[in-house]
Amino acid sequence: MMDVSGRRLEDAIRLLKFQGFERIQVTLTASPRLRDKGFNADSRVIRQELSDQNIVELLVCNLNS
């Protein structure tokens, strides 16, 4: 699996799907006051893992908070 850490979420998902990964789960990490803003295509991937169920789990943060 390609390392997509540091990439924009939109680009990371596109690259992973190109590699054949269809099941992608996105989780946001943020300070408590910014958690309700959610993530968007410009969020950055800070960690990725492949679960036992072949799901790519991406942890993202927002740069423009």
N, C-alpha and C positions, 0 to 999 in steps of 0.2 A: 504494500500500500504506500502510495506517495505521501510524503510528509507535507501537510498543508498548513502547518503552524505559521502564524504571522500573516497569512493571506486574508483577504476580505472574504467574508462568509459566502457571498455570492460566487466568487471564483473557486473557493474550496469545494463547494457543493458541485459545481459544474465539473471540476477535475475528478472528483471522486466518482461521480456518475459515469463519466467517460471511461473510468477504469472498471466499471461494472458494479459498483456499490450503489444499490438502490435504497437501502434502509439506512437513513441518516437521522440521528437524534441530536438536537441542538439544545444546549443549556447555557443560560446567561449567568455570569458572575458580575456583580456590581455592588457598590456601597448601598446600604439600606435605603437611602433617600433616592437612589436612581433605579432600583429594581423594577418599579412599576412602568418604566419607559420601554421595557422589552428590548429585543434585538432587531436589527434590520440588515439589509444587504451589505452595508458598510461596516458592520461589526467585524472584529478581527478574531481569528482562531488563536487561542493560546494553548490548547491541548487537544489531542485526539487519541482515541483508544478504539480498538476493535473488540466488541463483546463476544461472548461464547455463541450468541445467536446470530453472528455475522452482521451486527448493527454497528455502524461507525458512530461513535459518540464524540461530538465536538463541544468543547467548552469555549465560549466566546465572551468578549468584553466590547464595550463601546468606546471608541476613541473620542468622539465629540460628545461629552457629557455635560 
